[in-house]
Amino acid sequence: MPDAQHSDLLDPFEERLTAGLHDAGNAFETDRAALVDAGALKGRRRLLRRRNAAVVGSAAGIALVGVGGALLLPSGDPAKARGAAATSTLASASAPTPVSAETLTRTLEHELVVGRGGTYGGFTKIEARGTDEGLSPYVRLVFDDGKGAAAVSVTMDRIQPGSDDARQITTCPGKAFTHYDACGTSRLADGSVVMVLQGYEYPDRRVDTKWWNAELVTPQGQHVSLNEWNAAAEKDSPITRPQPPFSAAQLRKVAASKIWRDAIDAMPVNSNSPTTPSSSSTGAAVSVTSTLRTLVPKGLAVSEAGDPGDTGFGYLVVDDGKGKTLVQVNVQADMADVEGELFGSDAEVLADGTKVATHQGPGEKGGTGVVMWTVDTMRPDGSRVVVSAFNSGAQDTAATRKSPALTMKQLREIALSPKWR
């Protein structure tokens, strides 16, 4: 198998998105590494961030509702009154009505000042889009309370309740893929699920810009994403304060504010949206991580495991007493039409028609001395199982051993196991 097929890695969550687009009839282009990379959990965060960036970065429909505005306190603060009035107006509406960019902006200003105890603050670089402007609503701004400038944003959209995407969005990522200081998921009294992550903008922490994030999904499929940084911009901006402005508890509270849900309710309904929860891209109901547990050799201690609800990707961090090894599995269905791209003429073909390709090479996430061993298989029905192992507990940390704890033969046995059927 050509090594070129192992460049430009994507994350398994992105793979499932791509596969979904492919199933819908769109053009599909891939390579082996794009479908075996171990970043499913980190990929979910990147996918959300790209969605946010696309929303707030679009030139079409952006309403600039203020630049350089300052907020004065305390109780007589006009911003507080504006925020309260906006909330009251929406709450009293008998039917969904458009929510303006200004209303969303004043609400976020209100939460940043009054909701944090009435600390003076100024606002700059304000951008917002209301529900009557065609695309998903959002508001973003830079807030400075005298302790340093901080970028803050809120985006709102709909997601299929009960779907795999909804579950992943509110599940804390594994530390084998994402470095963070704290993360927790809780269920609110109304049944909404909210995850609060206190992590970093750069997964490898080459710059210690902090990115704190709350993801809330309601039983009705309302999705609120609240993000904040300890810098005036997500990237390429100096760190200006020790922490972002909202605490973890405040992130959870602000994400649950009724105003954001009202805005989502006022969004135009997409007639093409599914009405029932979608299944995973594998079409299977079997947990990949749970199945992997039954297939790894005995005697390996497991220190970390993937989301047991994920039916497309799973992983374990194991240790045989000589150092940690990350083992990951991708399971995909209906991949026959890209078989030629994934398996060259040198691929092994078994008696039942299953194709097998192997690869041993360096890791591609920056970990010093990390190697990646992979066994890729595709059965005649187009189902694909890819198993990879690393000589470290994470791809972006230094190797803990010379080679992975599992041999290529053991990886091959895992990939070809009938349990994946």
N, C-alpha and C positions, 0 to 999 in steps of 0.2 A: 504494500500500500504506500503510495507516495507520501513523503513527509509534508508536502505542500498542503495536503488535506488536513493538516493539524494546525493551521495558522488562523489568526483572526477569530478567536474563540468567542462564542456567545453563551448565554446562560440558558439552562433547561426551561425556565419559565418563558423566556423569549422564544425558545424552540417551539413550545406548545402554542404560543401566539402565532408564530410563523406557520405551524402545521394547520392551525385553524383557518388562517387566510388561504393556505393552499387547498384545504378541503372545500372552501367556498369558491374555488376556481381561479384564484389569483395566481400570478406567477410565483414560482417557488425556486429558490436557489440556495444551495447549502453546501457544506463540506463536512467531513467527519468530525473534526474538532468542534465545529459549531454545534454539534449535537451530543457531545460527550463532556463538555466542560462542567465543572462542579459548582457553578455559581447560581443554582436555582434560587436560593434564598436571597442572595445579594442581588440577583437579577430582578426579583420582584420589586425591590426598592428602586433600582435603576429605572425600571419600566415606569413606575409611578412618577419618578422625578422627571423623566423625559416627557411624560404626559403633562405634568405641571409646567415644564418649560415651554412646551408647545402652546399651552393655553395662554400663559402670560407673555410669551414672546411674539405672538401673532400680531402683525401690524393691522390686520383687518378687525375692526370692531372694538379697538381699545379706546376706553374713555379715560382721559386724564382728568381726574377729579380734584387734583390739588397738588401743588408743588411748594415745598418749603413751609408748610403750615405748622404752627406751633400750638401746643395745647396747654392751657392754664388751669390751675386747680385752686381750691379743692372743690367742695360740694356745689358751688355755684358754677362750676365749669360748664361752658356751653357745649363742649363735646359730650359730656355726660348726658346733658339734656337731649342732644341730638340722637345719641344712641338709644336712650330710653324711649324717645318719641318714635324712632324707627321700629323698635321692637314692639311697642304698643300698636302701631299702625298695622304691622303684619299680623299680630296676634288677633286683632279684631276683625280681620278680613274674613268674610264668610266663604269666599272661594279664592283659589289661587289667582293672584294678580302679579303682573311683572314686578320684579324686585330690581331696583336701579343700582347702577354702579356706585352712586353716592351713598345709598343706604348700606351697602355691603362695606364700604370704606369706613363710614362713621361707626358701624358696629365694631369693626376690628380696632379702630382707634379707642372706642369706649372700653373694650376689653383690655387693651394694653395699658390704659391709664387707670380707670376706676376699678376694673377687675383685679388689678395688681396692688390695690391699696391707695390709689390716688397720687402716685408719683408723677411729678412734672415730666413731660416728654414732648419732643418735637417730631414731626413727620416730614419725610422727603421722598422723592422718587415714587410717588403714589400712582399706581395703575390699577384699573378695575374694569370688569365687564359685567353688566347686568344680565338678567335672564331674557331680556327682550332684544338681545344683540346676536342671536343666532346660535352661538356655541356655548359650551359650559361656562358658567359664571366663575369668577375668581376675583380676588383682591390681593395685592401685594404692595408692600411699602417698606421703607427703612425707618426704624424707630430709634430714638436716642433719648434716654432718660437721664443723661448726664454721666452714665457709667459706660458709655460707648455705643456706637451705632450697631444695629442688628437688623438684618433682613428678616421679614416675617411674611408668610403667604398663607392663604386659604384657597383651596380649590374644591369645587363641588361637582358631583356627577352621580349617575345612577349605575348600579351594578346588580346583577341577577342575585337576589337573596337565596342563600343556601347553596350557591355555586362553589366550585373549587376556587375560583378567583377570590370570592368574598372571604373564604376561609383563609387563603394564603395571605391576603392583605392584612388580616388581623392576627396573624401568627408570628411570634418573635422568630427572627432568623437564627440559624445555628451559628455558633461562634467559630465553627470550622470555616465559615465563608465570610462572616461579617464581624468586624471588631466594634464592640460597643461597651459602654460602661454599665448600662442597665436597660432592661426591657421587661414589660409586663402587659398581660392581656386581662381585661376584666369585663364583666357583663353588667350593664346598667339595669335599673329597675324596669325599664320599658322593653328590655330584651336586646337592646343594642349592644354590640361588642366593640370595644375600643382597645387598641394597642398603643402604648406609648414607648417609643424607642429613644434612648439617649446615646447617640453614636457620633460618628465623624463623617465629614463630607468625603474624605478620601479613605477608601478601605485599607490602603497600606499605611495610612497616617503619615505620609510624606510631609503633609502640613496638618497641624492639629486644629483645623477648623472644625468646630462642633456643629453637628446637625441633629437637632431634636425634632421628633416627628410624632404626631398622633394620627392614627387611621381609625375612623369610626364607620361602622356599617350598621344600619338599622334593619329590623325585620322586614321593612318595606323596600329595602334596597337602596336607601339614601346613603351616599358615600361622601364623607367629609375628610379631607386631608389637610392638616394643619402643620406647617413647617416653620422652623426658625433656626437661625445661625448666630454665632457670636462674632459675626463680621457683617459688613454692609452689603455683601454679595456672597452667593454660594461659593464661587471659585475666584481665584486671582484677586483676592481682596485681603488686606491685612487683618489679622485678628485684633478686634477692638475692645473686647471685654472678656472676662473669665468665663461667663456662662451666657447662653441665650436668655432673653427676658422672662419667659414663662417657665415656671417650675413644672415638674412632671404632673403634679396634681392640677395645676392651672391649665396645662395642655389638655388634660382629660376633660376638664370642665368646659373650656372654651370650645373644644371640638363638638361637645354635646349641645351647644347653644341652639335654641329653636330657630333662630334667624336663618342659619345655613340650611336647615331642613325645609323651611318655607321657600327658600330660593330654589332648592332642588324640585320641590313640588310645582314651582312656577315654570320650570323648564319645559319647552315643547317636547311632546312624547315622540320618540322614534318608533315608527310603526314597524321597523325591521328588527326591533329588539326581541329576543326570545321571551316567552312567557313562562317557561319552566326552567328549572336549574339545568345547566348544561353539564354533561359528563366530561370527564377528563379526556385528553387526547388519546389515551390508550384504549378507551372503551372498556376498561377493566375496573373491577371494584376491589382489587387486591392491593393492600399496602405494599409498596416497593420496599420500604425499610424493614417492615416485618418479615417479608419474604427473604430479604437479604440476611437477616439474623439467622434464619434456619439453614442458610447455605454456606456461611463462612466456616472455616475449619474450627473445630473445638479447641479450647485452650486459649482463645483470644479474649482478653478483657475489653469490654465496650465502655468507653468513657463519654461518648456523645453519639446521639442517633438523630436521624432526620424525622420530619413530621410524619407520624403514622397515618395521617389522613391523605397523604399524597400518593396518587396512583400512577404518576408518571416519572417521578424521580425519588431516589432514596439514597441514604448514605449512613455509614458507621465510621467512627474513629476507634480503631482497635489497637491493642498493644499485646505483644507476645512476651513482654518482659525485656525487650531489647530496643524499645522505642515505638512511638506512635506511628500509625498508618491510617490515612484516610482512604476509605473504599466507597465508591459511588456507583450507582446504577441508573441508567436511563432506559425506560421502556416506552416504545412507540409503536403505533399501529399504522397500517396503510402507507408504508414507505416504499412500496415496490417500484413506483415510477421514478425514484431517484437512486435505485439500486446501482445503475451504471456509474453514477458519480461517486458513490461511496465505496464500491468494491471493484477494483481493477481486475485485469485478466489474471493476475497472480494470486487472487483470493482462493483459499481452499474451499472446495465444494464437497459436502458430506453426502453420504448415500441417499439421504432423504431430501436433498436439494438445498439444505441450509448452507449459506455462505459464511465463511469465517475469515476475518482479517485481524492481524495483530500489529502492535506498534510499541516500541520502547524508545523513549527519548527524554529530553529535558522537560521540566515543568515550564509553564508559560505565565505564571503569576508572580514571579519575582523572588520566590523563596530560594535562598542560597543553597545550592547543591541538590535541589528537589528534582526528582525524576518522575515520569508518568508512564505507567505500563497500562496498556489498553487491549481488550479483546472485544471486537465488534462482530456481531452476528446478525444475519437476516434470514428468516425462515421463508419457505416458498409462499406463504400467505401474506408476505409483506410486513410481518411483525418483526421488530428490531429490538435487540437487547445489547446494550453497550456497558461493559464493566471496566472501571479504571481504578488503579491503586497508586498511591504516592508514598514516598518514604518520609512523610511528615504528617502531622495531624491537621495541617492546613496548607494550602498551596502557596500562600504568600509568607510563610514562616520558614526558617531554616530547616534543612533536613535533620531528622532525629536519628537516622540510621543510613546505612549504605544503600539498601534496596528495600522495597516494600515488604511487609510481613507476609504477603501472599505471593506465591510463585505464579508465573504465567500459566502453568498447568491448572492451578487452582482457580485462577480467574476464568479460564476457559470453561472449566466445569460449572462454575456459577452461571456464566452467560448462556450455556447450553442446557441448563436445567429445565426439565419439563414443567416445573412450577410456574414459570413465567407465562405459560399458555393459559 
